[in-house]
Amino acid sequence: MTEETESEGKTVAEAVESALKKLGLHRDQVEVQILQEASPGILGFGAKSARVKITRKHWGTMAQPPQPEAGRAARGPRSNSRERSERGRPVQTRNEQRQHEPPARQGKNPVQRQEERGSPSGKGPRSSKEQAVPRAPSGKGPRSPEEQAVPRSPEGTARRHERPEAAPVDPAQACSATEEILKELLELMLFTEVSVAARWDAEQERVKTNVKTPEADRLIGPGGETLEAMQFLMTLMVSRRLGSPVAVQVDTGDFWQKKENEVLSQALKGIENVRNTGKPFRLQPMEAPMRRLIHKSLANHPDIMTASEGDGPWRKIVLRPRK
């Protein structure tokens, strides 16, 4: 019989399961050695499978492999020492047992005893006010890195604590860092013949980059997913290097430019609707960069104010009339 084998899988568990099937053994009959951990790579590129090596355990002459099928019968009959020790005890009636109970437990129902012991979390019982007032959900999800660069308007949110504003970013330094990081990232993704140009967009207060490559379709990905993921990653990396939030747009083949024109056209229709009806107007759910574009474009609008609502892929812009 084969004593050892190696196997691969998406995870260590899958690799071990595959190796066990090859040897026809159970998990407790082998020793597992992890040769390589699984790695997802960067944006799906450079992913690695997990690889393990399993070896059959060798048992000594006096020892036997574990047998989970052996139940209580293998341990022999239960000792009767407890039964013999209890034979000499006098039998007490229920009334006598109640008389011997500690006085602290008498006259209290289970609810009172539970309150004395405290809540399961160990923080003690809550007051009646705390129990009567549940926490209401805010209805606002976390802001994305792209939206964090846009301060919320005073009409939309009341600030409880004043936070120090981040230091202004040097546009030239932001563009230089963006080009350097983006070129390195594209090289790791095995893109060749790539040209990267970055410039500062003063109106939107962001770094706009244009990538020229014959593999633009691969960089964009299905529905722009790859390009959006790279843009999100670049925003985080550049912001961390500079120590201040910086919005970064990564475009190729005018993909984002076309989408921005469509989104701004929808926003203009929404503005007309708010003016005519005087009621809020909700745009379709959109990506964080597009929401940031609308926030910045309408930040100084005399009649309209913007806000975001919803979570995850359902997060959208709400246009409201200024009061």
C-alpha positions, 0 to 999 in steps of 0.5 A, a space after each residue: 500500500 502507498 505510504 504517502 502522496 501529494 495533492 493540490 486544491 483550491 484550499 488546503 482542505 480540498 487538497 487534503 480531501 483529494 489526497 485521502 481519497 488517493 490512499 483510501 484513508 481517514 484524516 486520523 490515520 495520516 499526518 499532513 504537511 502543507 507544502 504551499 498555501 493557496 494564494 488568490 493573487 492580485 485581481 485574479 492574476 497570479 493565483 496559486 493552488 494549495 499543495 499538501 503531502 500526507 503520510 500514513 501513520 505507523 502504529 507500534 506493536 502495543 498501540 492500535 489506531 483509533 477506532 471511532 466505532 468502539 463505543 461505551 462497550 470498549 470501556 467496560 461496564 460502569 463502576 457501581 462505586 457511586 451506587 454503593 456509596 449512596 445506598 447508606 444515605 437516608 431518603 429525603 422527601 420533597 418537603 424536607 429538601 425544601 426546608 434545607 434550601 438556602 433562604 436566599 433562593 426561597 420566595 423568588 421566581 426564576 425572573 428575579 434570580 436571572 436579574 440577580 445573576 445579571 445578563 448573559 453578557 456579564 454586564 448586569 441587568 439593564 435598567 427599564 429605560 435601556 430595555 424600553 428604548 431599542 437602537 434604531 438603525 441609521 439607514 446609512 451604510 459606510 462611505 467608500 474611499 471615493 466618497 470620503 473625499 467629499 465632505 457631507 453638507 451641513 443640511 444632510 448630517 449634524 456633526 457631533 464632534 469636530 474632526 481636524 481636516 486632513 492636510 491638503 494634497 500637493 497635486 504634483 506629488 499626487 500625480 507622481 505617486 499615482 503614475 509610479 504605483 499604477 505602472 508597478 501594478 500593471 507590470 505585476 498584472 503582466 500588461 505589456 506596452 503600457 503608457 500611463 499619464 496622470 493629471 490633476 482634475 481641479 474641478 473634481 479634486 482628483 487624479 485622472 489617469 489614462 492608460 493606453 494599452 492594446 489590451 484595454 478590454 482585459 483591463 476593463 473586464 466584464 462590465 468594467 469590474 476589473 477597471 473599477 477594482 483597480 481604481 478602488 485599489 489605487 485610491 487606497 494605495 495612493 491615499 496611504 502613501 500620501 497620508 491624506 485621502 486622494 481620489 484616483 480615476 483609472 481610465 482606458 478607452 474613455 470607459 469612465 468618460 462615457 459613463 460620466 456623461 450618462 450619469 450627469 445626464 440622469 442627474 440633470 433630469 432628476 434636478 428638473 423633476 425636483 424643481 417641478 414636484 418639490 419632492 426628493 428624486 432618487 437616481 439609479 444605484 451606481 458605483 462609488 466614483 459616479 456618486 462622488 462625481 454627482 456630489 462634487 458637481 452639485 455641491 454648490 447648486 443653489 436649489 439642490 442638495 445631494 445625499 447617499 442612501 442604501 448599502 452595497 450595490 443598492 447605494 444611490 444618490 438622492 436629490 432633495 430641494 434646499 430649504 
